[in-house]
Amino acid sequence: MDEYQMLMAARNAKAKRNRLIFGVVAVAVLGGGGFKMVSERKKKTAAQEKLRTFERFAELDKTETGAFWSCLMQGQIDVGMFKAIDQIQQKIESTNFTFTATKKNYSEYLINECVPKIERARQAMGGLASDAPAEYKDALDKYLGTLPKMQAGIESYAEKIKGRVAVKDADALIQEVGAAFTAEPTPEGLAFEKFLYCAIPDLDKKKDIQEVLQFLADTCKKDALPLMTHVRDQCGPLITNINKDAKVKPSKTWKTTVKKFWEDPARQLDAWDFCSRKSRKGKKVLDLEEFLTAAGDHMEARSAVKQAALDIQAAADGKSPEKAPEGAPAPAEGKAKE
């Protein structure tokens, strides 16, 4: 009995020790799991706080910067809908055309209505950036940097388009005076002869009208703007304010000019019209160049802010970051998933 009792006592003691060890291990395991759960929850909570910054950014981008874009284009516009910079150029020029057709001044509208909106956007976004988490710093700094550049670009454009009416008037004058260039000397014809010698380099070395037409075609197909800028600025005054009642006194080169360069119908006028239209189209792009460059950087920065939000979301979920699609929103409502 003594040996049996001693054996049972030993077994009971061993079982008690095993239970104790198992309990300690279980508590350790559960404690480690609980710590991990708490850590994960803290990480997600921190991510949620950071993603709220994106919520504020998205709202300001829509209401403040978005108001500027909508002002430029006369309608509710999400700049993310544009896939290429030339689409922005076409939309702005289309709006300008609509204003012109209705006798409204697009230049004044841009300065008085749209510029104040981007100034407000700069102030609002500046306040957001100063309190933003570090993950957004580079993207937000770039975004903020594009706003004053876009403002300067649209102010420059507003100034440049003021002269478009004068450009069209100058081109129309070439057609008007050129149509009066006949084989008989007239005040208009003599003025147009002076215009031709000013406008066509080495005109005296051209053997006939066909060489003139070939020169205009080759030059204007390549780049009409330099030629037509020279023509409007330097040669246009020669056919402006012609005294049609003045006594006609043919120049020494008149007979040669008529023999080599006059024809009826005047194909030359079609060539000048082609050059005029090509140059005006090229000038439209140049007029907006400063703004379009800033707008391209703006769209890249906008996507970079979205990408920062996606990276924060992915880190909270323990996943690889996704790439933000162009123009697509960042995580829905900017909240980390539970």
Sine and cosine of phi, psi and omega as CSV:
sin_phi,cos_phi,sin_psi,cos_psi,sin_omega,cos_omega
0.00,0.00,-0.65,0.76,0.01,-1.00
-0.88,0.48,-0.68,0.74,-0.02,-1.00
-0.93,0.37,-0.63,0.78,0.00,-1.00
-0.90,0.43,-0.69,0.73,0.01,-1.00
-0.91,0.42,-0.61,0.79,0.02,-1.00
-0.91,0.40,-0.64,0.77,0.01,-1.00
-0.90,0.43,-0.71,0.71,-0.01,-1.00
-0.90,0.44,-0.64,0.77,0.01,-1.00
-0.89,0.45,-0.64,0.77,0.01,-1.00
-0.91,0.41,-0.66,0.75,0.01,-1.00
-0.91,0.42,-0.67,0.74,0.03,-1.00
-0.88,0.47,-0.65,0.76,0.00,-1.00
-0.91,0.43,-0.67,0.74,0.00,-1.00
-0.90,0.43,-0.67,0.74,0.02,-1.00
-0.89,0.45,-0.63,0.77,0.01,-1.00
-0.90,0.44,-0.67,0.75,0.03,-1.00
-0.90,0.45,-0.66,0.75,0.00,-1.00
-0.89,0.46,-0.67,0.74,0.04,-1.00
-0.89,0.46,-0.64,0.77,0.01,-1.00
-0.89,0.45,-0.71,0.71,0.00,-1.00
-0.89,0.45,-0.69,0.72,0.01,-1.00
-0.88,0.48,-0.65,0.76,0.01,-1.00
-0.90,0.44,-0.69,0.73,0.01,-1.00
-0.89,0.46,-0.69,0.72,0.00,-1.00
-0.90,0.44,-0.68,0.73,-0.01,-1.00
-0.88,0.47,-0.69,0.72,0.03,-1.00
-0.88,0.48,-0.65,0.76,0.01,-1.00
-0.90,0.44,-0.70,0.71,0.00,-1.00
-0.90,0.44,-0.75,0.66,0.00,-1.00
-0.89,0.46,-0.62,0.78,0.01,-1.00
-0.90,0.44,-0.68,0.74,0.04,-1.00
-0.89,0.45,-0.67,0.74,0.03,-1.00
-0.90,0.44,-0.65,0.76,0.02,-1.00
-0.90,0.43,-0.64,0.77,0.03,-1.00
-0.89,0.45,-0.65,0.76,0.01,-1.00
-0.91,0.42,-0.67,0.75,0.02,-1.00
-0.89,0.46,-0.67,0.74,0.02,-1.00
-0.90,0.44,-0.66,0.75,0.00,-1.00
-0.90,0.44,-0.69,0.73,0.00,-1.00
-0.89,0.45,-0.66,0.75,-0.01,-1.00
-0.91,0.41,-0.64,0.77,0.02,-1.00
-0.90,0.44,-0.64,0.77,0.00,-1.00
-0.90,0.44,-0.67,0.74,0.00,-1.00
-0.93,0.37,-0.59,0.81,0.04,-1.00
-0.90,0.44,-0.67,0.74,0.03,-1.00
-0.90,0.44,-0.64,0.77,0.02,-1.00
-0.90,0.44,-0.64,0.76,0.02,-1.00
-0.87,0.49,-0.66,0.75,0.02,-1.00
-0.88,0.47,-0.67,0.74,-0.01,-1.00
-0.93,0.36,-0.62,0.79,-0.01,-1.00
-0.94,0.34,-0.38,0.93,0.09,-1.00
-0.91,0.42,-0.46,0.89,0.09,-1.00
-0.88,0.47,-0.64,0.76,0.03,-1.00
-0.92,0.40,-0.60,0.80,0.06,-1.00
-0.84,0.54,-0.70,0.72,0.00,-1.00
-0.92,0.39,-0.65,0.76,0.03,-1.00
-0.87,0.48,-0.74,0.67,-0.04,-1.00
-0.87,0.49,-0.62,0.78,-0.01,-1.00
-0.92,0.38,-0.70,0.72,0.01,-1.00
-0.93,0.37,-0.61,0.79,0.03,-1.00
-0.88,0.48,-0.58,0.81,-0.01,-1.00
-0.98,0.20,-0.72,0.69,-0.13,-0.99
-1.00,0.08,-0.58,0.81,-0.07,-1.00
-0.99,-0.11,-0.90,0.43,0.03,-1.00
-0.90,0.43,-0.61,0.79,0.03,-1.00
-0.87,0.48,-0.55,0.83,0.03,-1.00
-0.90,0.43,-0.57,0.82,0.05,-1.00
-0.91,0.42,-0.74,0.67,0.01,-1.00
-0.88,0.48,-0.68,0.73,-0.01,-1.00
-0.91,0.42,-0.55,0.83,0.04,-1.00
-0.91,0.41,-0.70,0.71,-0.01,-1.00
-0.84,0.54,-0.63,0.77,-0.19,-0.98
-0.94,-0.34,0.13,0.99,0.10,-1.00
0.83,0.56,0.80,0.60,0.03,-1.00
0.11,-0.99,0.25,-0.97,0.03,-1.00
-0.94,0.33,0.94,-0.33,-0.11,-0.99
-0.85,-0.52,0.74,-0.68,0.19,-0.98
-0.97,-0.25,0.92,-0.39,-0.08,-1.00
-0.87,0.50,-0.36,0.93,0.03,-1.00
-0.91,0.40,-0.26,0.97,0.00,-1.00
-0.96,0.28,-0.33,0.94,-0.01,-1.00
-0.99,0.11,0.75,-0.66,-0.02,-1.00
-0.99,-0.17,-0.20,0.98,-0.01,-1.00
-0.51,-0.86,0.46,-0.89,-0.05,-1.00
-0.90,0.43,-0.57,0.82,-0.03,-1.00
-0.91,0.42,-0.38,0.92,0.08,-1.00
-0.93,0.37,-0.59,0.81,0.07,-1.00
-0.91,0.41,-0.69,0.72,0.02,-1.00
-0.86,0.51,-0.71,0.71,-0.01,-1.00
-0.90,0.43,-0.64,0.77,-0.03,-1.00
-0.93,0.37,-0.66,0.75,0.01,-1.00
-0.92,0.40,-0.69,0.72,0.01,-1.00
-0.90,0.43,-0.58,0.82,0.05,-1.00
-0.89,0.45,-0.65,0.76,0.04,-1.00
-0.91,0.41,-0.66,0.75,0.05,-1.00
-0.87,0.50,-0.68,0.73,0.01,-1.00
-0.88,0.48,-0.67,0.74,0.01,-1.00
-0.88,0.47,-0.68,0.73,0.03,-1.00
-0.88,0.48,-0.72,0.69,-0.04,-1.00
-0.89,0.46,-0.65,0.76,-0.02,-1.00
-0.90,0.43,-0.47,0.88,-0.01,-1.00
-0.98,-0.17,0.26,0.97,0.06,-1.00
0.90,0.43,0.46,0.89,0.05,-1.00
-0.98,-0.19,0.40,-0.92,-0.07,-1.00
-0.99,-0.15,0.98,-0.22,-0.03,-1.00
-0.93,0.38,-0.57,0.82,0.00,-1.00
-0.88,0.48,-0.76,0.65,0.02,-1.00
-0.91,0.42,-0.62,0.79,0.03,-1.00
-0.87,0.49,-0.70,0.71,0.00,-1.00
-0.87,0.49,-0.72,0.70,-0.05,-1.00
-0.94,0.34,-0.69,0.73,-0.11,-0.99
-0.99,0.13,-0.50,0.86,-0.10,-1.00
-0.95,-0.31,-0.71,0.71,-0.16,-0.99
-1.00,0.05,-0.65,0.76,-0.01,-1.00
-0.86,0.51,-0.69,0.72,0.05,-1.00
-0.86,0.52,-0.50,0.87,-0.01,-1.00
-0.94,0.34,-0.64,0.77,0.01,-1.00
-0.96,0.27,-0.45,0.89,0.09,-1.00
-0.91,0.41,-0.64,0.77,0.06,-1.00
-0.92,0.40,-0.61,0.79,0.03,-1.00
-0.89,0.45,-0.64,0.77,0.02,-1.00
-0.88,0.48,-0.68,0.73,0.00,-1.00
-0.92,0.40,-0.71,0.70,-0.05,-1.00
-0.91,0.42,-0.71,0.70,-0.01,-1.00
-0.94,0.35,-0.51,0.86,0.04,-1.00
-0.90,0.44,-0.64,0.76,0.04,-1.00
-0.91,0.42,-0.63,0.78,0.02,-1.00
-0.91,0.41,-0.70,0.71,-0.08,-1.00
-0.90,0.44,-0.53,0.85,-0.04,-1.00
-0.92,0.39,-0.41,0.91,-0.02,-1.00
-0.94,-0.34,0.08,1.00,-0.12,-0.99
-0.97,0.25,0.53,-0.85,0.09,-1.00
-0.86,0.51,0.35,-0.94,-0.08,-1.00
-0.87,0.49,-0.50,0.86,-0.04,-1.00
-0.87,0.49,-0.41,0.91,-0.04,-1.00
-0.99,-0.12,-0.16,0.99,-0.21,-0.98
-0.81,0.59,-0.82,0.57,-0.08,-1.00
-0.88,0.48,-0.71,0.71,-0.04,-1.00
-0.92,0.40,-0.69,0.72,-0.01,-1.00
-0.93,0.37,-0.60,0.80,0.05,-1.00
-0.88,0.48,-0.67,0.75,0.02,-1.00
-0.92,0.40,-0.69,0.73,0.01,-1.00
-0.86,0.52,-0.75,0.66,0.00,-1.00
-0.88,0.48,-0.62,0.78,-0.02,-1.00
-0.90,0.43,-0.42,0.91,-0.01,-1.00
-0.98,0.20,-0.40,0.92,-0.10,-0.99
-0.91,0.41,-0.76,0.65,0.04,-1.00
-0.91,0.42,-0.49,0.87,0.03,-1.00
-0.94,0.34,-0.63,0.78,0.06,-1.00
-0.92,0.40,-0.62,0.78,0.03,-1.00
-0.88,0.47,-0.73,0.68,0.01,-1.00
-0.89,0.46,-0.62,0.79,-0.01,-1.00
-0.91,0.41,-0.64,0.76,-0.03,-1.00
-0.97,0.23,-0.50,0.87,0.10,-1.00
-0.91,0.41,-0.65,0.76,0.05,-1.00
-0.89,0.45,-0.69,0.73,0.02,-1.00
-0.88,0.47,-0.69,0.72,0.00,-1.00
-0.86,0.51,-0.60,0.80,0.01,-1.00
-0.95,0.31,-0.65,0.76,-0.07,-1.00
-0.93,0.36,-0.59,0.80,-0.07,-1.00
-0.96,0.30,-0.18,0.98,0.07,-1.00
-0.88,0.48,-0.51,0.86,-0.07,-1.00
-1.00,0.03,0.04,1.00,-0.08,-1.00
-0.93,0.37,-0.56,0.83,0.03,-1.00
-0.90,0.44,-0.66,0.75,0.01,-1.00
-0.90,0.44,-0.60,0.80,0.03,-1.00
-0.90,0.44,-0.72,0.69,0.02,-1.00
-0.90,0.44,-0.62,0.79,0.03,-1.00
-0.90,0.44,-0.65,0.76,0.02,-1.00
-0.90,0.43,-0.65,0.76,0.02,-1.00
-0.92,0.38,-0.62,0.79,0.03,-1.00
-0.92,0.40,-0.56,0.83,0.00,-1.00
-0.92,0.39,-0.58,0.81,0.06,-1.00
-0.86,0.51,-0.68,0.73,0.01,-1.00
-0.92,0.40,-0.67,0.74,-0.06,-1.00
-0.91,0.42,-0.77,0.64,-0.04,-1.00
-0.96,0.30,-0.60,0.80,0.02,-1.00
-0.89,0.46,-0.56,0.83,0.01,-1.00
-0.93,0.37,-0.39,0.92,0.01,-1.00
-1.00,-0.02,0.04,1.00,0.04,-1.00
-0.99,0.16,0.96,-0.27,-0.04,-1.00
-0.84,-0.54,0.01,-1.00,0.00,-1.00
-0.93,0.36,-0.39,0.92,0.04,-1.00
-1.00,-0.05,0.69,-0.73,-0.02,-1.00
-0.92,0.40,0.74,-0.67,0.07,-1.00
-0.66,-0.75,0.27,-0.96,0.06,-1.00
-0.83,0.56,-0.65,0.76,0.01,-1.00
-0.92,0.39,-0.66,0.75,-0.01,-1.00
-0.90,0.43,-0.68,0.74,0.02,-1.00
-0.91,0.42,-0.61,0.79,0.04,-1.00
-0.92,0.40,-0.63,0.78,-0.02,-1.00
-0.94,0.35,-0.54,0.84,0.07,-1.00
-0.88,0.48,-0.72,0.70,0.05,-1.00
-0.87,0.49,-0.64,0.77,0.03,-1.00
-0.86,0.51,-0.71,0.70,-0.03,-1.00
-0.88,0.47,-0.69,0.72,-0.02,-1.00
-0.92,0.39,-0.47,0.88,0.07,-1.00
-0.97,0.24,-0.64,0.77,-0.16,-0.99
-0.99,0.14,-0.59,0.80,-0.09,-1.00
-0.98,-0.19,0.91,-0.41,0.02,-1.00
-0.86,0.51,0.72,-0.69,0.04,-1.00
0.81,0.59,0.70,0.71,-0.01,-1.00
-0.86,0.51,-0.59,0.81,-0.03,-1.00
-0.90,0.43,-0.32,0.95,0.01,-1.00
-1.00,-0.02,-0.14,0.99,0.06,-1.00
-0.98,0.21,0.71,-0.70,-0.11,-0.99
-0.99,0.10,-0.42,0.91,0.00,-1.00
-0.31,-0.95,-0.01,-1.00,-0.04,-1.00
-0.90,0.43,-0.49,0.87,-0.02,-1.00
-0.90,0.44,-0.60,0.80,0.05,-1.00
-0.93,0.38,-0.59,0.81,0.05,-1.00
-0.90,0.43,-0.73,0.69,0.00,-1.00
-0.89,0.45,-0.63,0.77,0.01,-1.00
-0.91,0.42,-0.64,0.76,0.05,-1.00
-0.87,0.49,-0.74,0.68,-0.02,-1.00
-0.90,0.44,-0.67,0.74,-0.01,-1.00
-0.90,0.44,-0.74,0.67,-0.03,-1.00
-0.90,0.43,-0.69,0.73,-0.05,-1.00
-0.92,0.39,-0.72,0.69,-0.13,-0.99
-0.98,0.20,-0.44,0.90,0.11,-0.99
-0.91,0.41,-0.61,0.79,-0.02,-1.00
-0.97,0.25,-0.83,0.56,0.01,-1.00
-0.23,-0.97,0.98,-0.21,-0.08,-1.00
-0.98,0.18,-0.33,0.94,-0.17,-0.99
-0.90,0.45,-0.73,0.68,-0.01,-1.00
-0.86,0.51,-0.70,0.71,0.00,-1.00
-0.88,0.47,-0.76,0.65,-0.09,-1.00
-0.95,0.33,-0.48,0.88,0.10,-1.00
-0.90,0.44,-0.69,0.72,0.06,-1.00
-0.89,0.45,-0.70,0.71,-0.04,-1.00
-0.87,0.48,-0.73,0.69,-0.04,-1.00
-0.93,0.36,-0.67,0.74,-0.09,-1.00
-0.98,0.21,-0.69,0.72,-0.14,-0.99
-0.99,-0.13,-0.56,0.83,-0.11,-0.99
-0.98,-0.19,-0.45,0.90,0.00,-1.00
-0.81,0.59,-0.68,0.73,-0.01,-1.00
-0.86,0.51,-0.37,0.93,-0.03,-1.00
-0.95,0.32,-0.34,0.94,0.01,-1.00
-0.90,-0.43,0.32,0.95,0.01,-1.00
-0.98,-0.21,0.64,-0.77,0.04,-1.00
0.82,0.57,0.77,0.64,0.01,-1.00
-0.96,0.29,0.74,-0.67,0.08,-1.00
-0.99,0.12,0.99,-0.17,-0.09,-1.00
-0.96,0.28,-0.19,0.98,0.02,-1.00
-0.99,-0.15,0.04,1.00,-0.04,-1.00
-0.93,0.37,0.47,-0.88,0.05,-1.00
-0.91,0.41,0.73,-0.68,-0.06,-1.00
-0.99,0.11,0.84,-0.55,0.06,-1.00
-0.74,-0.68,0.99,-0.14,-0.06,-1.00
-0.84,0.54,0.56,-0.83,0.05,-1.00
-0.97,0.25,0.19,-0.98,0.02,-1.00
-0.91,0.41,-0.43,0.90,-0.04,-1.00
-1.00,-0.10,0.02,1.00,-0.15,-0.99
-0.85,0.53,-0.77,0.64,-0.05,-1.00
-0.88,0.48,-0.65,0.76,0.01,-1.00
-0.92,0.39,-0.66,0.75,0.00,-1.00
-0.87,0.49,-0.74,0.67,-0.01,-1.00
-0.89,0.45,-0.70,0.71,-0.03,-1.00
-0.88,0.47,-0.63,0.78,-0.09,-1.00
-1.00,0.01,-0.57,0.82,-0.25,-0.97
-0.84,-0.54,-0.05,1.00,0.05,-1.00
-0.99,-0.14,0.64,-0.77,0.11,-0.99
-0.44,-0.90,0.33,-0.94,0.03,-1.00
-0.67,-0.74,0.86,-0.51,0.07,1.00
-0.95,0.30,0.40,-0.92,-0.10,-0.99
-0.99,0.10,1.00,-0.07,0.06,-1.00
-0.90,0.44,-0.39,0.92,-0.03,-1.00
-0.87,0.50,-0.59,0.81,-0.01,-1.00
-0.91,0.40,-0.59,0.81,0.08,-1.00
-0.89,0.45,-0.62,0.79,0.01,-1.00
-0.91,0.41,-0.67,0.74,0.02,-1.00
-0.92,0.40,-0.60,0.80,0.05,-1.00
-0.90,0.44,-0.66,0.75,0.05,-1.00
-0.87,0.49,-0.72,0.69,0.00,-1.00
-0.90,0.43,-0.63,0.78,0.00,-1.00
-0.88,0.47,-0.74,0.67,-0.03,-1.00
-0.92,0.40,-0.66,0.75,0.02,-1.00
-0.89,0.46,-0.66,0.75,-0.03,-1.00
-0.93,0.36,-0.62,0.79,0.02,-1.00
-0.91,0.42,-0.61,0.79,0.05,-1.00
-0.90,0.43,-0.70,0.71,0.03,-1.00
-0.91,0.42,-0.58,0.81,0.00,-1.00
-0.92,0.39,-0.54,0.84,0.03,-1.00
-0.87,0.50,-0.67,0.74,0.01,-1.00
-0.91,0.42,-0.69,0.73,0.00,-1.00
-0.91,0.41,-0.59,0.80,0.01,-1.00
-0.86,0.50,-0.56,0.83,-0.06,-1.00
-0.98,-0.17,0.01,1.00,-0.15,-0.99
-0.83,0.56,-0.74,0.68,-0.03,-1.00
-0.87,0.49,-0.70,0.72,0.00,-1.00
-0.93,0.38,-0.68,0.74,-0.05,-1.00
-0.91,0.42,-0.59,0.81,0.06,-1.00
-0.88,0.47,-0.72,0.69,0.03,-1.00
-0.91,0.41,-0.60,0.80,0.00,-1.00
-0.91,0.42,-0.61,0.79,0.06,-1.00
-0.89,0.46,-0.69,0.72,0.05,-1.00
-0.90,0.43,-0.59,0.81,0.00,-1.00
-0.89,0.45,-0.69,0.72,-0.02,-1.00
-0.91,0.40,-0.60,0.80,0.07,-1.00
-0.91,0.42,-0.70,0.72,0.00,-1.00
-0.91,0.42,-0.63,0.78,0.03,-1.00
-0.85,0.52,-0.70,0.71,0.04,-1.00
-0.92,0.40,-0.56,0.83,-0.01,-1.00
-0.91,0.40,-0.59,0.81,0.05,-1.00
-0.91,0.41,-0.67,0.74,0.06,-1.00
-0.88,0.48,-0.66,0.75,-0.01,-1.00
-0.90,0.44,-0.61,0.79,0.04,-1.00
-0.87,0.49,-0.65,0.76,0.03,-1.00
-0.91,0.42,-0.66,0.75,0.03,-1.00
-0.90,0.43,-0.61,0.80,0.04,-1.00
-0.90,0.43,-0.65,0.76,0.03,-1.00
-0.90,0.44,-0.69,0.72,0.01,-1.00
-0.88,0.48,-0.70,0.71,-0.03,-1.00
-0.90,0.44,-0.66,0.75,0.02,-1.00
-0.89,0.45,-0.62,0.79,0.02,-1.00
-0.92,0.39,-0.53,0.85,-0.02,-1.00
-1.00,0.00,-0.11,0.99,-0.05,-1.00
0.94,0.35,0.52,0.85,-0.03,-1.00
-0.88,-0.48,0.22,-0.97,0.09,-1.00
-0.96,0.29,0.62,-0.78,-0.03,-1.00
-0.89,0.46,0.60,-0.80,0.12,-0.99
-1.00,0.01,0.35,-0.94,0.06,-1.00
-1.00,-0.07,0.77,-0.64,-0.01,-1.00
-0.94,0.33,0.84,-0.54,0.07,-1.00
-0.90,0.43,0.49,-0.87,0.03,-1.00
-0.87,0.49,0.82,-0.57,0.06,-1.00
0.98,0.20,-0.07,1.00,-0.03,-1.00
-1.00,0.07,0.46,-0.89,0.02,-1.00
-0.96,0.29,0.37,-0.93,0.08,-1.00
-0.98,0.19,-0.20,-0.98,-0.09,-1.00
-0.74,0.67,0.65,-0.76,-0.05,-1.00
-0.81,0.59,0.84,-0.55,0.01,-1.00
0.86,0.51,0.14,0.99,0.09,-1.00
0.90,0.44,0.53,0.85,-0.05,-1.00
-0.90,-0.43,0.65,-0.76,0.05,-1.00
-0.95,0.31,0.62,-0.78,0.00,-1.00
-0.96,0.27,0.60,-0.80,0.04,-1.00
-0.98,0.17,0.00,0.00,0.00,0.00
